[in-house]
Amino acid sequence: MRAPSFGARRAACVSLMAVFLSVFSTGCATRVERLPVDEVQDLSGAWNDTDSRLVSDEMIKDVLSAPWLSAYQGAHKAPPALIVGEVRNLSHEHINTQTFISDMGRVLINSGKVQFVASRGQREEIREERKDQDLNAREDTRKPMGMEQGADFMLKGAINTIVDASGKTQVRYYQVDLSLISMSDNRIVWVGQKKIKKLVERSKLRF
């Protein structure tokens, strides 16, 4: 039997290399799967979007059902104006508190029970726009200074964590504390607390 020629051997090597590269590139390709935004996905056990959404929903429903709201409406015949202040992250991990604040703002606005005042950063941007209007907008379309809606109450709080670990097992405990404070006299009219506890078991596999 005649041995394969050099050209045949070279062609076979090139073909084998092409198959190898194809399999390798397929194995290393990035895989993306779109998920419903309300689907619970706990990968690391850390605070995530589900925690932010569920805690904000529950705590805002609690504050809107507390006695302070009916007392205010009875005295003023109008819904109160609320603003969300600082929510401090006192936990051991990075938590995007701005997302949590936005989630609370969404529930407050959609409730229809209160007015919601823009944040400090938003107000500064709007004031700059009013200044620009004073110089450049038609008089009949300008928005005057000094007409802003002042907040009656500020909602603020903190997120704390405790982690208890043994070997590859962790218990993560999250505690969210919120207070609603009267802007006129610093009275605390509502205090809310939400706790989350997660059991996290790490895989023994290491890659």
C-alpha positions in Angstrom: 0.0 0.0 0.0 1.4 3.4 -1.0 1.9 5.9 1.8 -0.2 9.1 1.6 1.5 11.9 -0.3 2.8 14.9 1.5 -0.1 17.0 0.0 -2.7 14.5 1.3 -1.1 14.5 4.7 -1.0 18.3 4.8 -4.7 18.5 3.8 -5.7 16.1 6.5 -3.8 18.1 9.1 -5.5 21.3 8.0 -8.9 19.6 8.1 -8.2 18.2 11.6 -7.0 21.6 12.8 -10.2 23.3 11.5 -12.4 20.8 13.3 -10.4 21.4 16.5 -10.7 25.2 16.3 -14.4 24.9 15.5 -15.0 22.8 18.7 -12.8 25.0 20.8 -14.4 28.2 19.7 -17.9 26.7 20.3 -16.9 25.6 23.8 -15.6 29.1 24.7 -18.4 31.1 23.2 -20.4 33.4 25.5 -23.9 32.1 26.2 -26.6 34.7 27.0 -30.1 33.8 28.1 -32.8 36.5 28.7 -34.7 36.1 31.9 -38.0 37.6 33.2 -37.1 40.6 35.3 -39.4 39.3 38.1 -37.8 35.8 38.2 -35.9 35.0 41.4 -32.2 34.2 40.7 -30.0 33.8 43.7 -26.5 33.0 42.5 -24.1 34.2 45.2 -26.5 34.7 48.1 -25.7 38.4 48.2 -28.3 41.2 48.1 -29.9 41.3 44.6 -32.6 42.9 42.6 -35.3 40.6 44.0 -34.4 41.6 47.6 -34.5 45.3 46.6 -37.9 44.9 45.0 -39.6 42.8 47.6 -38.3 44.8 50.6 -39.3 48.1 49.0 -42.8 46.8 48.1 -43.4 45.5 51.6 -42.0 48.4 53.5 -43.8 51.1 51.5 -47.1 49.2 51.8 -46.5 49.2 55.6 -45.7 53.0 55.8 -48.8 53.8 53.7 -51.1 51.8 55.9 -49.8 53.3 59.2 -51.9 55.8 61.3 -49.7 58.8 60.4 -51.2 59.1 56.9 -54.8 59.2 57.9 -54.0 61.7 60.7 -52.2 64.0 58.2 -55.0 63.8 55.6 -57.6 64.5 58.3 -55.7 67.6 59.4 -54.7 69.0 56.0 -57.3 67.6 53.6 -54.6 66.8 51.2 -52.0 64.1 50.6 -48.6 64.6 52.2 -45.5 65.2 50.1 -42.7 62.7 50.7 -39.0 62.6 49.7 -36.6 59.7 50.1 -33.4 60.8 51.8 -30.2 58.8 52.3 -30.3 55.0 52.7 -26.9 54.1 54.2 -25.2 50.9 53.3 -23.8 49.6 56.6 -23.4 46.1 55.3 -20.3 44.0 54.6 -21.0 44.0 50.8 -21.6 46.4 48.0 -25.3 47.3 47.7 -26.6 49.7 45.1 -28.9 51.7 47.5 -29.9 54.0 44.6 -31.8 51.1 43.0 -33.5 50.4 46.4 -34.5 54.1 46.6 -35.8 54.0 43.1 -37.9 51.0 43.9 -39.4 52.7 46.9 -40.1 55.8 44.9 -41.9 53.7 42.3 -44.3 52.2 44.9 -44.9 55.6 46.5 -45.8 57.3 43.3 -48.0 54.5 42.0 -49.9 54.3 45.3 -51.6 57.6 44.6 -51.8 58.2 48.3 -48.9 60.7 48.6 -47.1 63.3 46.5 -43.4 62.5 45.7 -40.8 65.2 45.7 -37.7 65.1 43.4 -34.4 64.2 45.0 -31.7 66.7 45.7 -29.8 65.9 42.6 -32.9 66.1 40.4 -33.9 69.5 42.0 -30.5 71.0 41.3 -30.7 69.9 37.6 -34.3 71.4 37.3 -33.2 74.7 38.9 -30.4 75.0 36.4 -33.0 74.5 33.7 -35.2 77.3 35.2 -32.2 79.6 35.2 -31.7 78.8 31.5 -35.4 79.5 30.8 -35.1 82.9 32.4 -32.6 83.8 29.8 -33.7 81.9 26.7 -37.4 80.8 26.9 -40.4 82.9 25.9 -42.0 84.7 28.8 -45.3 82.8 28.5 -43.4 79.5 28.8 -41.0 80.3 31.6 -41.3 78.5 34.9 -40.7 80.9 37.8 -38.4 80.3 40.7 -39.7 79.9 44.2 -42.7 77.7 43.3 -41.3 74.3 44.3 -43.3 71.8 46.3 -41.7 71.3 49.7 -41.6 67.9 51.3 -43.7 67.3 54.5 -41.8 64.1 55.4 -38.5 62.4 54.7 -38.0 58.7 54.4 -34.5 57.5 55.3 -32.7 54.5 56.8 -30.0 51.9 56.6 -29.2 48.4 55.5 -27.2 46.2 57.9 -25.9 42.6 57.6 -24.6 39.8 59.8 -22.8 36.8 58.3 -22.3 33.6 60.2 -20.1 31.1 58.4 -18.7 27.7 59.1 -16.7 25.9 56.4 -18.6 26.1 53.1 -21.9 27.1 54.7 -23.0 30.7 55.4 -26.1 32.3 56.9 -26.5 35.8 55.6 -28.8 38.1 57.6 -30.0 41.4 56.2 -31.9 44.0 58.2 -33.4 47.1 56.6 -34.5 49.9 58.9 -36.5 52.9 57.7 -37.9 55.9 59.5 -40.3 58.6 58.3 -39.5 62.0 59.8 -41.6 65.1 59.8 -39.8 68.0 58.1 -41.5 70.6 60.3 -40.6 69.4 63.7 -38.4 66.3 63.3 -41.0 63.9 64.8 -40.5 60.3 63.7 -44.0 59.2 62.7 -43.3 55.7 61.4 -40.5 53.1 61.9 -40.3 50.1 59.7 -38.0 47.0 59.7 -37.6 44.2 57.3 -35.4 41.1 57.8 -34.1 38.6 55.2 -32.1 35.5 56.1 -30.4 33.3 53.5 -28.6 29.9 53.8 -25.7 29.7 51.4 -23.9 26.4 50.8 -20.8 26.6 48.6 -20.0 23.9 46.1 -17.0 21.7 46.9 -15.9 22.0 43.3 -13.2 24.5 42.5 -12.4 25.5 39.0 
